[in-house]
Amino acid sequence: MDFELTSQQSLVSETARRFVATHLIPHEENIEQSGEVPDILRKQLLKLARDAGLYAANMPADFGGGGLDSVEMALLERELGRVSLALSNCVLRPAPILKACKGEQIERYLKPTIAGDRVDCFALTEPGAGSDASNISTQARADGDDFILNGSKHFISHADVADFAIVFAVTGMTEGPRPRKKITSFLVDKGTPGFEVRRMGRAVGNRGYHQCELFFTDCRLPKAQVLGEVDRGFDVAKEWLFSSRLAIAANCVGRAERVLGMAVEWAASRKTFGRPIAEHQGIGFKLADMATEIEAARLLTMQLAWKMDRGEATEAFVGMAKMFSSETLGRVTDHAVQIFGGLGVMQGLPIERFWRDARVERIWDGTSEIQRLMIARELTRPYKQ
Ligand SMILES: Cc1cc2nc3c(=O)[nH]c(=O)nc-3n(C[C@H](O)[C@H](O)[C@H](O)COP(=O)(O)OP(=O)(O)OC[C@H]3O[C@@H](n4cnc5c(N)ncnc54)[C@H](O)[C@@H]3O)c2cc1C
């Protein structure tokens, strides 16, 4: 077993770390205050990310992407996790589901998204279906050569800056005693008649990274807008879910490492009762727990990436990495607030922001409960009657 990074892996890691420190972290506080990433900054960062070879790093090199494998992507995501999401999101990693583009879709969606000329968003969740995503009710009714979309989505991240949405809709029911919904994914351009995007209210964290509601009212789409195969939308979505959960796990590791670094520095310098607080066991043990958990989360995440590259990742393993890393970040940020004492809850120091920003990681892309269900299901499968 070899834990050493190859020179290519080290290069990815170091390039990303430098990029984050030089180009992203300096903007963090402004974005936090304004809640917006100005368009001009977004474009500048896009260009810088492209020049640094970081843009669309997850997409195939044949189409202009970086062609990084999962281990390299995990290293990149770990570094990007150090900075706030609104900024790391400017180094866009298009939804890998776009690899399902074919024919004309390659020129209209895949290539321009990889080039940074167009931005996608992923629209699955609905007011009536979150964890139970297969229960969505947005309908796509076939009408001659077209489909007509009706329904709504919510919590769709960065739909406000996206040029098009990858939308999941019901296209029929399976036969048999327990019929299930057949789901198809569609590419829907902003500006298509009957498609409206509205920003949702502010979330507790991740200022500058917005969620939106999407409304479809008799929205007519030619069949050419189907991504992948009709009725097989979840087949293409699965790959996206694996890689986005790996990204979340790696982001959480990177963020937790940054928080630990600040907590250690503070604990070593802040004195009470004549000694640095790190020398009081109550604080020293917290630091030890934080470091140990982060290391475990990092190893689990890197092993997931390695398994993904070998085609050996299971839903349960993906769930373990996503659940453990996001929960580790939650505990680490909470300990950090405690270690900073009163200053930990004050705005201005990033500690309270890290604590707020961390909360959603246990919710999106499959809640911790859903990850545990999947792990338990896989463990007990051989005993199923
Ligand atoms: C900031 C943010 C950004 C998001 N971005 C996107 C996006 O870009 N695209 C997109 O499609 N979606 C997005 N989502 C949606 C996200 O994936 C869902 O919020 C998540 O899957 C949970 O669904 P829900 O909120 O409807 O909660 P629910 O499914 O209603 O769950 C509520 C609670 O019940 C628990 N629960 C549900 N079922 C079970 C069960 N069987 N066993 C035990 N516990 C259970 C859940 O774990 C949770 O604690 C985003 C969400 C947020 C908050």
The ligand as an SDF file (V2000), in Angstrom:
LIG
                    3D

 53 58  0  0  0  0  0  0  0  0999 V2000
  -28.3550   24.8120    0.2330 C   0  0  0  0  0  0  0  0  0  0  0  0
  -28.9270   23.6670   -0.5530 C   0  0  0  0  0  0  0  0  0  0  0  0
  -28.5520   23.4710   -1.8820 C   0  0  0  0  0  0  0  0  0  0  0  0
  -29.1060   22.4300   -2.6310 C   0  0  0  0  0  0  0  0  0  0  0  0
  -28.7770   22.2860   -3.9600 N   0  0  0  0  0  0  0  0  0  0  0  0
  -29.4610   21.3830   -4.7140 C   0  0  0  0  0  0  0  0  0  0  0  0
  -29.2800   21.3310   -6.1470 C   0  0  0  0  0  0  0  0  0  0  0  0
  -28.4610   22.0610   -6.7220 O   0  0  0  0  0  0  0  0  0  0  0  0
  -30.0320   20.4620   -6.8700 N   0  0  0  0  0  0  0  0  0  0  0  0
  -30.9450   19.6370   -6.2830 C   0  0  0  0  0  0  0  0  0  0  0  0
  -31.5970   18.8790   -7.0020 O   0  0  0  0  0  0  0  0  0  0  0  0
  -31.1280   19.6550   -4.9330 N   0  0  0  0  0  0  0  0  0  0  0  0
  -30.4210   20.5100   -4.1440 C   0  0  0  0  0  0  0  0  0  0  0  0
  -30.6280   20.5630   -2.7870 N   0  0  0  0  0  0  0  0  0  0  0  0
  -31.6030   19.6580   -2.1840 C   0  0  0  0  0  0  0  0  0  0  0  0
  -31.0020   18.6400   -1.2310 C   0  0  0  0  0  0  0  0  0  0  0  0
  -30.3470   17.6260   -1.9280 O   0  0  0  0  0  0  0  0  0  0  0  0
  -32.1590   18.1430   -0.3270 C   0  0  0  0  0  0  0  0  0  0  0  0
  -32.4460   19.2120    0.5540 O   0  0  0  0  0  0  0  0  0  0  0  0
  -31.8090   16.9020    0.4420 C   0  0  0  0  0  0  0  0  0  0  0  0
  -31.7120   15.7960   -0.4190 O   0  0  0  0  0  0  0  0  0  0  0  0
  -32.8740   16.6010    1.5150 C   0  0  0  0  0  0  0  0  0  0  0  0
  -34.1580   16.6840    1.0040 O   0  0  0  0  0  0  0  0  0  0  0  0
  -35.2620   17.5620    1.7920 P   0  0  0  0  0  0  0  0  0  0  0  0
  -34.6860   18.8700    2.1210 O   0  0  0  0  0  0  0  0  0  0  0  0
  -36.5080   17.5430    0.9900 O   0  0  0  0  0  0  0  0  0  0  0  0
  -35.4870   16.7960    3.1640 O   0  0  0  0  0  0  0  0  0  0  0  0
  -36.4810   15.5540    3.3910 P   0  0  0  0  0  0  0  0  0  0  0  0
  -36.2740   14.5180    2.3810 O   0  0  0  0  0  0  0  0  0  0  0  0
  -37.8600   16.0860    3.5760 O   0  0  0  0  0  0  0  0  0  0  0  0
  -35.9530   15.0180    4.7930 O   0  0  0  0  0  0  0  0  0  0  0  0
  -36.2540   15.6850    6.0310 C   0  0  0  0  0  0  0  0  0  0  0  0
  -35.5580   14.9210    7.1440 C   0  0  0  0  0  0  0  0  0  0  0  0
  -36.0580   13.5710    7.1960 O   0  0  0  0  0  0  0  0  0  0  0  0
  -34.9760   12.6500    7.0900 C   0  0  0  0  0  0  0  0  0  0  0  0
  -35.4200   11.4900    6.3300 N   0  0  0  0  0  0  0  0  0  0  0  0
  -36.0730   11.4560    5.1410 C   0  0  0  0  0  0  0  0  0  0  0  0
  -36.3020   10.1910    4.7720 N   0  0  0  0  0  0  0  0  0  0  0  0
  -35.7540    9.4030    5.7320 C   0  0  0  0  0  0  0  0  0  0  0  0
  -35.6490    8.0030    5.9250 C   0  0  0  0  0  0  0  0  0  0  0  0
  -36.1320    7.1230    5.0250 N   0  0  0  0  0  0  0  0  0  0  0  0
  -35.0460    7.5520    7.0460 N   0  0  0  0  0  0  0  0  0  0  0  0
  -34.5490    8.4210    7.9740 C   0  0  0  0  0  0  0  0  0  0  0  0
  -34.6090    9.7560    7.8400 N   0  0  0  0  0  0  0  0  0  0  0  0
  -35.2100   10.2330    6.7490 C   0  0  0  0  0  0  0  0  0  0  0  0
  -33.8860   13.4150    6.3240 C   0  0  0  0  0  0  0  0  0  0  0  0
  -32.6260   12.8370    6.5780 O   0  0  0  0  0  0  0  0  0  0  0  0
  -34.0420   14.7920    6.9270 C   0  0  0  0  0  0  0  0  0  0  0  0
  -33.3850   14.8280    8.1640 O   0  0  0  0  0  0  0  0  0  0  0  0
  -30.0250   21.5540   -2.0190 C   0  0  0  0  0  0  0  0  0  0  0  0
  -30.3800   21.7360   -0.6730 C   0  0  0  0  0  0  0  0  0  0  0  0
  -29.8480   22.7800    0.0510 C   0  0  0  0  0  0  0  0  0  0  0  0
  -30.2740   22.9500    1.4860 C   0  0  0  0  0  0  0  0  0  0  0  0
  1  2  1  0
  2  3  1  0
  2 52  2  0
  3  4  2  0
  4  5  1  0
  4 50  1  0
  5  6  2  0
  6  7  1  0
  6 13  1  0
  7  8  2  0
  7  9  1  0
  9 10  1  0
 10 11  2  0
 10 12  1  0
 12 13  2  0
 13 14  1  0
 14 15  1  0
 14 50  1  0
 15 16  1  0
 16 17  1  0
 16 18  1  0
 18 19  1  0
 18 20  1  0
 20 21  1  0
 20 22  1  0
 22 23  1  0
 23 24  1  0
 24 25  2  0
 24 26  1  0
 24 27  1  0
 27 28  1  0
 28 29  2  0
 28 30  1  0
 28 31  1  0
 31 32  1  0
 32 33  1  0
 33 34  1  0
 33 48  1  0
 34 35  1  0
 35 36  1  0
 35 46  1  0
 36 37  1  0
 36 45  1  0
 37 38  2  0
 38 39  1  0
 39 40  1  0
 39 45  2  0
 40 41  1  0
 40 42  2  0
 42 43  1  0
 43 44  2  0
 44 45  1  0
 46 47  1  0
 46 48  1  0
 48 49  1  0
 50 51  2  0
 51 52  1  0
 52 53  1  0
M  END
$$$$
